[in-house]
Amino acid sequence: MKRAFVTMSALALAASTLTAITFTVSTVPAFGDHCDPAEQSQTQAQRQQNQDQQGQDQNQQNQQNQQGQDQNQDQQGQDQQGQDQQNQDPAAQDPAAQDLPPAGGAVNQASPADPAETPSPETPESPEATPTQASEDEPANESLSRRRPTQPSRTPTQAPPSATPTATPTPSATPGHDEGEEAECADLGPFAEDFVDIRQVQRNVQTVRTQRSGSSGTFTSRCGRNENRHNNPDNFIVAPGVSNGAHHLHDYVGNLSTDGFSTDQSLAAAGTTCAAGDRSTYFWPVLRDRTTDANVDDADGNVGTVLTPRQVSLQFRGNPVSKVTAMPRFIRIITGDAKAATNGGANGRAQWSCTGFTNRVTTKYTLCPRGSQLLRILEFPSCWDGQNTDSANHRTHVLFPDARGACPSGTKAIPQLQMTLTYATPRTASFAVDAFPEQLHNPVTDHGDFANVMSNQLMRTAVDCINRGRRC
């Protein structure tokens, strides 16, 4: 009876293992197409939690298996001890019977040496080996992450019915199906560390006092918010004559003809969205909501829905220490560095903030509290060399003033353009600026471009307003 109990215990343990494996088989959730940094962080946290839980479950299963083995071994030891006592030579127990012959060899019929009765050493190990294999394939409740948009979606499959306890391979056990695709999505950027709550940023904006010799007025060109959706991935300033020269989409306001093939003549002949006949072109990389499945086939990884600014301010300001002079028509000016993530911050000029918190700026994407909106602030250089409308690197003909506002020797102050773009963004880390693929949507790559196509008369009006301290 005791030997039968041992056999039934082993069978029960194997049956429980089969049941556990059966319940690990599940269907695979559908893939999402977007690359949402906020959801990505949540998915990674959930994955870690699932892995921790799986480790705990596996430890409990191993402990249960070990306890079952110990009980089986103890029971086997007790059975063996009882059997040995029954099979001992009666002559050894009874001194009076020491001279009697053996009872027909019956003492050896149940001996452990008999292979038909000896428990197989593999019997207690088999149930333990099965859960170990199941745990490698098991994480069925693990939430799947997004894939890189250019990858085709896959149709989930289930394992066919089988008499043997096999588990369906889950995505984490299939190379390139979960972790690989999560890595591809993560490689697009941005990352959690690229975002900061604006309330955690220290006050750091310092206002330079305008001296008596300076110019404190402003002139604002009102050109709309790109409601007509003038967008393209060109840049006629840094990549003239090239389509998709920027590898990221631009918002344009002002001149209606701007693209990669624009010239002074084509700009001067085109219409404009600006008031007072300002045909200048103002453009910047678009900002996208990354929580939506839009633009998923973009080869450069610029995924998400384009966010139209809620407000666009194009303000020309004076100089704290001197009057400003008119900038020449068709001058090209850029600010920031679209490749600052790989080039370093020497030319980076990204400034992110929130409405109600303009006394602080940061180079990270800002998460704004309820009632506040995201700000992108792009300040352009304003110290012109007095001769050139462009230069080989598009920077040396117009420089930035120093910390006091003074222009470097050999240059003169011109009206300084400041673009301020206001957005209603997701409350989580789920938005990004368009960028070159290798820049990983880093917020330090924010930049802007401007070409002056104001008439000479309109430029004189702007200069007069600024030098007289007026608001125009």
C-alpha positions, 0 to 999 in steps of 0.5 A, spaced: 500 500 500 505 504 501 508 503 494 502 505 491 501 511 495 508 513 492 506 512 485 500 516 485 503 522 489 508 522 483 502 522 478 498 527 482 504 532 481 505 531 474 498 532 473 498 538 477 504 541 472 500 539 466 494 543 468 499 549 470 502 549 463 495 549 460 493 555 463 499 559 460 497 558 453 493 565 451 492 569 445 497 575 443 494 582 444 494 586 437 500 591 436 499 598 436 503 602 431 505 608 435 511 609 439 509 613 445 514 614 450 509 615 456 506 608 454 513 605 453 515 607 460 509 604 463 510 597 458 517 597 461 514 597 468 509 592 467 514 588 463 519 588 469 513 587 474 511 581 470 518 578 470 518 579 478 511 575 479 514 570 474 520 569 478 516 569 484 511 564 481 517 559 479 520 559 486 514 557 489 513 552 484 520 549 485 519 549 493 513 545 492 516 540 487 522 540 492 517 539 498 514 533 494 520 530 492 522 530 499 516 527 501 516 522 496 524 520 498 521 520 506 516 515 504 520 511 500 525 511 506 520 509 511 517 503 506 524 501 505 526 500 512 519 497 513 521 492 508 528 491 510 525 489 517 520 484 514 525 481 510 530 480 515 533 473 516 528 470 522 535 466 524 538 472 526 532 475 530 531 468 534 537 465 537 533 458 537 532 458 530 539 460 528 540 452 526 534 452 521 535 453 513 533 459 509 525 459 508 526 457 500 529 464 499 523 468 500 527 473 504 529 476 497 523 476 493 522 484 495 529 486 495 531 493 492 536 489 488 530 487 484 529 492 478 522 490 477 520 493 484 526 499 484 523 506 483 526 509 477 531 515 479 528 519 474 520 519 476 521 525 481 525 529 477 520 529 471 515 533 474 520 538 476 523 539 469 516 540 465 515 547 469 522 549 468 521 549 460 514 552 461 516 558 465 521 560 459 515 560 454 510 562 459 509 570 460 502 570 457 500 576 461 506 580 459 503 586 455 506 587 448 509 593 446 509 597 440 513 596 434 517 600 429 512 603 424 515 600 418 514 593 420 508 589 418 503 587 423 503 580 425 497 575 426 497 572 433 496 564 433 495 559 438 498 552 439 494 546 436 491 541 440 497 536 443 497 530 447 503 533 450 504 539 455 507 544 450 506 551 451 505 556 445 511 560 444 509 567 447 512 574 443 518 574 448 520 568 446 520 569 439 526 573 437 524 580 434 517 579 436 516 583 442 523 585 445 526 586 438 520 590 436 520 594 443 527 596 442 526 598 435 520 603 437 525 605 443 530 607 438 526 612 435 526 616 441 525 621 445 526 617 452 523 619 459 529 623 461 528 628 455 522 630 459 521 634 465 515 637 469 516 645 469 515 646 476 521 642 477 525 647 473 528 653 477 527 660 475 533 662 470 530 667 465 534 674 466 532 680 463 537 685 461 536 692 462 535 696 456 540 702 456 539 709 454 542 708 448 539 702 446 532 700 443 526 697 447 520 697 442 517 691 438 514 690 431 510 683 431 508 680 424 502 677 424 502 671 419 497 666 422 498 659 425 499 655 419 491 653 418 492 652 411 497 646 412 503 649 408 508 643 410 514 640 407 520 636 409 525 641 405 529 647 407 531 651 401 536 655 406 541 649 408 539 644 402 537 648 396 534 644 390 533 638 394 526 635 396 526 632 403 532 635 404 530 636 412 528 629 413 523 632 417 516 636 416 516 643 417 510 648 419 511 654 414 507 661 415 508 667 411 510 666 404 506 661 400 511 658 395 516 656 400 519 649 398 526 646 397 527 650 390 525 657 393 529 663 390 529 670 391 525 671 385 520 666 387 519 668 394 518 676 392 512 674 387 508 669 391 503 671 396 503 671 404 499 669 410 502 675 413 499 682 414 501 688 411 504 684 405 510 681 409 512 676 404 518 673 409 518 666 410 518 663 417 518 655 418 520 650 424 519 643 425 512 640 427 511 638 433 507 631 434 502 627 438 505 621 439 499 617 442 496 616 435 497 611 430 499 617 424 504 617 419 506 610 421 510 609 414 514 615 415 521 612 413 525 617 418 521 615 424 517 621 425 510 618 427 504 621 430 499 627 429 502 634 427 499 639 432 497 645 429 500 651 434 494 654 438 498 661 437 504 663 433 508 670 435 513 673 431 516 679 434 522 683 432 525 686 438 531 691 439 538 691 442 539 693 450 545 697 448 544 700 441 539 702 436 538 697 430 539 698 423 534 695 417 536 688 415 537 687 408 532 684 404 532 676 402 537 675 408 537 668 411 538 667 418 537 660 422 537 659 429 539 652 433 542 646 431 537 640 428 543 636 429 545 638 436 544 631 439 550 629 435 554 635 434 554 637 441 550 644 444 555 649 441 549 651 436 543 649 440 538 654 442 532 650 444 528 653 449 522 649 452 517 652 457 510 653 459 505 658 459 505 661 466 512 659 467 516 664 462 521 665 468 524 659 467 526 655 460 529 648 459 532 644 453 528 638 455 520 637 453 516 641 458 510 637 462 505 643 463 500 643 469 493 643 468 491 650 465 498 651 462 500 650 455 507 648 452 511 653 449 517 653 444 521 659 444 526 660 438 531 666 439 535 668 432 541 672 432 541 679 431 548 682 429 549 682 422 556 683 418 553 689 414 555 685 408 552 678 406 545 675 406 548 668 407 554 665 409 557 658 407 555 655 414 549 660 414 551 662 421 557 667 420 554 673 417 549 674 423 552 672 430 548 673 437 550 678 442 553 677 448 550 676 455 550 684 456 546 685 449 552 688 445 554 685 438 561 683 437 566 688 434 565 689 426 557 687 426 551 692 427 545 690 431 538 688 427 531 687 429 532 680 433 526 675 431 523 671 437 518 666 435 514 663 440 510 657 439 504 655 444 501 648 444 496 644 447 500 637 448 498 631 452 499 631 459 504 625 459 511 624 455 507 623 449 509 628 444 516 630 440 519 634 435 520 632 428 528 631 427 533 627 423 532 620 424 539 619 428 537 625 433 532 620 436 527 626 437 531 629 442 528 636 444 535 640 444 535 639 436 529 644 436 531 650 431 527 655 426 529 658 419 527 665 417 528 669 410 526 676 410 522 678 404 519 684 407 519 690 403 524 696 404 518 700 406 515 695 411 522 694 414 523 701 415 517 701 419 519 696 423 526 699 425 522 706 427 517 702 432 523 699 435 528 704 436 522 709 438 520 704 444 513 703 441 509 697 440 507 695 433 
